[in-house]
Amino acid sequence: MESGLPLISVLAFDNNLTPYFDMAAVALLLYDHMLTLDLEIDLVWPAPWTLVKFLYVFTAYLGFVESGLFGFMNYTESVAASPSICARVYKARIYLLTIGTAVAELVLVVRTWALLGRGRNMGIGLGIFWCSGVTVALVLLSISLAAVKYIPRPIPEVINCIAVKSPAPIIFVDFIILVVIESVILALTLYNARVHHYRVLSSSTFAATLYRDGVIYYIYLLAFSVINITTLAATGLAILTL
């Protein structure tokens, strides 16, 4: 590990650059939400509360909660943040991100189950598949985050939180689990589209759009999961800043 002024310069640069990327993500989140907010107000808000509505609302607004944690650490209390606070907030953000991802995957699982005809056995199978993947991922995440350790900052006004111990390498498996879940969902969607191509897709523009956009979305998620795995494997993340 580097020491002295070069390391401090790297940390300062990283701490000044990271908030811009985080704010860019928040801006994209707000933009994406505003695109369909009128439809959400008309169609989702007046609807009775069901499991699907709860999952949608939870997924749609959890990102804003995480953004609040980001603002807390990087703008409001960053100067006074101790290593223990840094560790707690970092772990809270990671758990929120993981739970939000799991719920988003559950929405896709429910959508796939509906496309497959909402059969009882298929529903039980997909439910067990999702629960198993999420349980293993949370256990591995808990083990991984136990290794994270923060130290006091040499220049609190410039450098925020510094982690000298990254999450354990076992966190790599969580991304593998996500790829497996997304791959299975994509395979089931493509299989069902092939089976019902002439009977449903050719006679329904809505169904064709649902399948097409769903496949594109799955590929998008899969690609970013692979990027996460590749980045984690290539960098090792010797130092993390929040």
N, C-alpha and C positions, 0 to 999 in steps of 0.2 A: 504494500500500500504506500502511496506517496505520503510525504510529510511536509510540514512547514508551509511556506507561502504558496507554492504551486497548488497544493491540495486545497487550501482555503480559497484560492482563486477559482478552482473548479467548482467547489461547493457553492460559492457565491454566484457564479454564472448559472449553475443549475437551478438554484433557488429563485433567481430572477427570471429565468426562462420558463420554468415549469408552470407558474401561475398563468402565463399567457396561453399555454396549451389548454389548461383547465378551463379558463374563461371562454376559449374558443369552443370547447365541448359544451359548456353551459349555453352559449349562444345558439349552437346547433340544436340543443335540446329544446330551447324555447321556440326556435323557428319551427322545428318539426311539430311541436305541440300546437302551435298557433294555426298550422295548416289545416288541422281537422277539429279545432276547438268548437266551431259552430255546429258541426255534426255531432260532436260529443254532447254539447248542451241540449240539442234537439232529441237525440236518440238514446244516449246513455244515461244522463242524469234523471230523466223522468221514469226510466224503466225500473221495475221491481228489483230488489237486491237478490241476486243469484250468485252461485259460485263463479260463473264466468264473468259477471260484472265486477265482483270483488277482485278477481285476478287481474282484470283489465285496469281498474283504478289503482290497485297496488303497484302494478308494473309501470303505469303511466306517471305516477307521482313520486315513486321512490327515488328517482334520479334527482328530484329537487331537494329531498332530504339529504342526500349525499353531497349535493352542491352546497348546502348549508354548512355541513361539516368542513368542507373545503374552505369556505369563507371564514369560518371560525378560526381555523388554524393559520391561514395565510394572510388574513387581513385584520382581524379584530384582536386576537390574543397571541399572535405569533411572537411578539417580543417577550412576553411573560411565560411562554410555554416551557414547562419543565420536561425532562426526558420521560417521566412517568405519564404526563399528559399526552406527549407526542405518541407514546406507545399505545395508549388507550384509544385515542382518536384514529390512529392508523389502523388498528385492529377493527374498530367499529366500522370504518369505511370499507375495509376488505370484506367483513361479514355482510354488510349491507349490499355490496356489489355482488357477492356470491348468492345471497338469498334472492336478490332481484333477478339475477340471471336464471336461477332455478325456477322462479315463478314464471318468468318469460318463456322458459322451455316448457313448463306445464301448460301454458296457453297454447303453444304449438302442438303439444301432445293431445290436448282436448280437441283442437281443430282437426288434427289428423284422424282421431277417433271418430269425429263427426263425418269426415269425408269417407271413412271406411264403413259407414252404415250404423255406427253406434251399437255394435254388437256387445253383448255382456262379456263374453270371454275375451274379446279384443280389448275392452275397457279395463278388465282386471289385469290382463297381461301388460298393457301399457302403463297402468298405475304402478304395478310392482316394479317394472323396469325403471320408471322415473324415480320412485322412492328409493330403490337400491342405489342408483347412481348418486342421488343427492346426499344420502346418508354417508356413503363412502367418501364423497367429496368434502363434506363438513368435518368428518373425523380427521381426514388427512390435512385439511386446512388448519384445524385446531392444533395438531401436532407441529405443523410448519410454522405457524405464527408464534408458538412458544419460544422459538429460537431468536425472535426479533429483539434487539437491544439498542436503545438510544443512549446518546451521551450528551452532556452539556455542550452548548454551542460556543465556539470561540468568539464570534461576533454576533450577538443576538439581533442587532439592528439590521444585519445584512443576511445572515444565514438562519433559516428556520430549523426544522428538526433534522437531526443527523442520526442515521441508523448505521452502527458499525457491524451489526450482524443481520444479514438478510433472512427472509423466510427460508426455511430448510428446503433443499432441492426436491423433497417429496411433493411440494406444491405443484411440480411439473405434472404429476398424475391427474390433478384436477382438470387441467386443460385437455388431457387425453380423454377423460370421462365426458367432458363437454362435446368433444369431437365425435365420440361414439354415439352419444344421444342424438346429436344433430344428423349423423350419417344414417342412423336407423330410421328417423323420422323422414328424411329425404327419400330413402329407399322405399318406404311404405307409400309415400305420396306419389312417387313415380310409378310404382307398381299399380296402384289404384287408378292412376290416370291412364295407364296403358290398357287395363282391363275394361274401363268404361269410356274409352276414347270415342267410339262411334255412337254409343247409346246416349251419352250425356254431353260430352264436350262439344260435339258437332251441333247439338240442338240447343245449347244454352251458352250465351255469351258470358253470363255471370259465372257459370261453372268454369269455363275456359280461362277467364280472367283470374279466378280464385286459384286455380292450379298453377297458372303461369307465374303470377306474382308470388305465390307461396314457394315455388321452386327457386325463383330468383332470390328470395329472402333467405331461404335455407343455405343456398350457395354462398351468399354474402356473409352469413354468420359463420359458416364453416371456414371460409377463407380467413376471417379475422381470428378464429380460434387457432388455425395453423400458424398465422403470423405471430400470435402470442407465444405459442410453443417454440417456434424458431428463435424468436427474440430472447426468450428466457434461456434457451439452451446456448445461445451464442454469447450473451453478455455475462451471465452468472450473477449480475447485480451485487457486486461487492459492497457498494454503498448505496443506500436508498435515502432520498430526501422527500419529505412530505410537502 
